[in-house]
C-alpha cells in the first residue's frame, strides 16, 4: 500500500469508528471504561485529529465486534437485497442509517427514535468535537442543548457546536421521531447558497441604471 493510500485509510478510520460506536449505542465514556483508552483520545481519533495505533485499532475492533476489514474499508460489499421500508435497528432505543460514505468531511445520517408510552425525562447529554445541523422530518424531538430545552417539530432545523452538552429524546407519545443530521467532525459547516432572483439578470441591472 502506497504512502498516500495509508494516509487516506487512517484518515477514514476515525469516522468509521464513530459510526460503529453509534450503531452500538454507546458513548465515548462507556468505551473508555471498557478499553482503558481515555475519552479525549477516542474523540481525537474519531474526529481525525489523531492517528490510531494498531494496538488501539485491535482493542476497538474487539470491543465493537467488527473485523479490521470493515474499519479499513476493504470489507466486501453485501449482496443486493430487496429494499425494506423498516430502518435497521442499532441499539435498544434508536436506529441510525448512514447516508454518506464516512471518508472525512461532512457526514449525513438519519436517526429514528421509537414511539414512547409517555414523554421521558431529560435525556443524558454528551459533548464532543464538531458541528451539527439537525432537521426534524417527523414527530416531536426534545433537544436538551446546554441549559436549554427545545421541542422541535417536522420542518424545524437547528445547528449547534457539539462541544455544547446535548442530548435528544422523543418528546411525544404519538409515534416515532425521524430526523436528519449533518455532522462536521472538525467543525465543518454547511454553506447556504441561494439562486439569483428571477428577472434580476445583467440586462435588468443595466436598465435600472
N, C-alpha and C positions, 0 to 999 in steps of 0.2 A: 504494500500500500504506500503510495507516494506521500510526501510530507503534507501537501495541500489536502489530500484525502483524509489523512489522520486528523488534521486540524478541524476540518469540516465535521468529521464524525464526532469528535469531542465536543464541538460547539452545539451539535444537535442532541447530544446525550442528555444534557441538563433538562431541556424541555420535555424529553421523553420520560425522564424520571419523574417529573412533576405530574405528567398525565397518568402514569401508572399509580402514583401515590393517590391522586384524586379518585381514580377508579376504585381504589380500595377504601376510600372514605376515611383516611387517617390524616392527622395533622403532622407538621414537622416535629412538634414536641413529642408526639407518640412514637414517631420513627426514631427520634433521638434516644428515647428511653429504651427502645428495643435493640438498637445497634451500638449505642455509645458514641455516635457521631453527633457533634453539637448542632443545635438548630441553626445557628448562624452559618456553619459550614454547609449544611444541607441547602439552605436558602441560596447561598452564593453559587453552589453547583447548579441548582435548578434555574437560576437566572443567567447562567453563563459567565459569571464573574470569577469562577474558579474551576479549573480542570480537575475532574475526579481521578484519583489514583486507581490502579487495578484492584487493590485491596478494598477500597470503598465501593467500587462498582460490584464486586463479588458479594460484599455484605448486603448491598441494597437489592441485588438480583435475588438473593436468597430470601430476604425479608419480604419482598413483594411477590415471590413465587413466579418469576419470569425468567426466561432464558436470556443469555447475553446477546443472542442474535436479535432479539426484539429491541434491546436497548441500543445496539449498534445500528439497527435499521436494515439488517440483512435477512430478517425472517421472511420466508416465502409468503406471497400474498394468498389469503384464504380463497378457497374455491367459491365461485359465484353461487349465491343462494337467493331464493325468492325474497324480494323486499318485504319487510314487515312494518306495519304501522306502529307497532309497540316498541318503545325505546329499550335498548338493553339496560339491565339494572346493574349498577356498580355501587355496592354498599347496601345498607339496610334501608336508607331513607331517601335516596335520590338516584337519578340516572344522569349520566354525562355522555354526550355524544360529540366527539371531536369533529369539527367541520373543516379543519385545515391540517396540513402536514406540519408537525412540530419540528421545524428546522431553523428556528430563530426568528426574531421579529414578532410581529403581532400574531396572536393565536386566537382562533374563534372556536367556540363550542357552545352547545345547547345544554341547559340543565332542566330537569323536570323534578319538582318536589311533589310527592304523592299527596292525595287528599288526606285531611285530618278530621277526626271526630269533633275537635274543638280547637280554637287557637292555642298554640303552645306558649310557653314562657319565652322571655327574651333569649334569643339564640346566643350560643357561645361565640365569642369574637376572636378573630385571628388577625395578624398583620404580617406583611412580607413586602419585599421589594417589588416595584412595578406600578402600573397604572391600569385602571379598568374602566371599561364602558359597558353598561348593562341596559338591556331593553326588555321589558316585560311583554310577552306575547299573549299570555292568557292567565287569568286568575288574579289573586291579590298577594303581592310579595311584601313581607315585612323585612326591611333592611335596617339593621342596627348599625349605624355609622358613627363611631365615636360615642358621644353622649346623645346623639340624635336618634329618634325612632321614626322612620319614614315608611308609609304604606304606599306602594306603587301598584298601579293597575295597568291593564293592557294599553300599550302605546306609550307608556311613560319611559323616559330614558334618563339615566344619570351616569355621571362619570366622576371618578374619585381616585386619589392617590392611595394605593393599597397598603402604604405604611401606616395609614389610619386604621385603628381597630375596626373590624367589620364582620358581620355575620348575617345570614338570611334564614327566613322561615316562612312557611305557608301562613298567611295572615287570615285566612278564611276557612270555613268548613264546608264550602260548596263545591269543592273539586280540587284538582291538582293545579300547580303553578308551573308555567313554562316560561323560560327567559333565555335570552341570548347574552353571551359575554364575549367581548373582545378584550384581550389582555396583552399588555406590553410588558414583558418581564423586566426590561431595563428602562421602563418609563416611556416607551414609545406611545404616541397618541395618534388618534385618527385625525386626518386633515379634511376639514369641511370645505368643499368646493361647490359653488353654485354656478349654473349656466348664465350667460348674459341675458338680460331682459329682452323679450321679444320686441322687435321693432326699434331697438336701440343700437343698430349697427353703425358702421363708419359713416354711411350716407346720411343717416338721421342726425348724427352729431354735427356733420358739416352744415346740414340745413339749419340746425338750431343756431349755429354760429352766424 
